[in-house]
Every structure is written in structure tokens, then in C-alpha cells.
């Protein structure tokens, strides 16, 4: 990806993180957001695993047809990346790419435990900060990320 395109993508991802901030987040919100993601995935026939957490408490998890246990492993790795860096796993990966780096042992992290691939997004609450994660695994990384963003936007619009 040319440098200008990568810089523009990073700016877009950073804007999404500023925009997609919730006023609250509880068990019912996790159910609503997760159900919305399931509906979107089913409408499109997408083979994804969906995971929503508040802190370390898993509030929603589903593996749709076409997924494998490997998707659960990807979820875990992406979630760790969001928790470690405080940004979406896609943004972390694109920032590293802009510097010609990858998430590996040279960065002080085991790639078997962390994945800077799109699909996990921090759940932020106004005046609180990050409280959890919403993660999708099963599609190309930009598509995993886009599905999460679409669902968060719809969730925010619902009020």
C-alpha cells in the first residue's frame, strides 16, 4: 500500500475510534450489539466468530457456520492486542506497517499471543474510556474491522 494511502487509512481508523464512543455499556448493550452483528453476518452468509467483552468478562460469543476453533484463537490474539495498545487491532497493525514493522518478538510480543490484524475494536464509554472489546474473526482483516464498525455505528444510532 502506498504511503499516502496508508496514512489516509490510519487517519480514517483514528477518526472511527473518536466517533464510536458509547454513552453506556452493560450486558443488554452487549446482547444488542452482538445480535446486530449476528443478523448482519447471517444476512450476508458470513462465516464469522463474534465475541464481546467487558474487561475480561465475555458477555457474548457465537461461532456461525463455516468457522473453526482457529477463529476463537484469532479472537483471543486480537483482543490481547486491543487491550495492550488501547486501539483497534487493525489500527495497531496499520501503524506498525507505516513504520515498516510487524507485531513480533522484535516488538517484545509473541505473535502466537497477539495479532495486529483487523477485527477487534475497543468499546469506549464517554467519560470512562475503554471498558471492553468487540471482535469479529473469519473474514479478511479489513472486512472483519468494517463489520464491527458498521454494527457499532448502527448501535449508536439506535440510542
C-alpha angles and dihedrals in degrees: 000000000000115000094247092052092048092049090050091049091050090050090051092049091049090050090051090055091051091046101044101067120135128218090221141356126201139141093287091051090051090051092048094047093044093048090050090052091049091050092050092047094047093047088055098037092240119170099220142145114220124201130178125184140178103207106315093333111106106217100172134019133163135162112204126207112292096035127113135202086267088072089061089054090051090051091054093049094047093047091052089053093053092046092048098045102027092229137089115286089240092053091048090052095046092048089052091047090052088059093044092249138120133206102264144117090295087063089051095254133107109237088211087066102035133044124190091197124122122267109075120086130182116246105223128188123205112260090004108064128210113004103161149331140265114204138184125189130181107065134072107293097255089051093048088052094045092052091053092048092049092051094046091051091051091046091052092047090053089059 
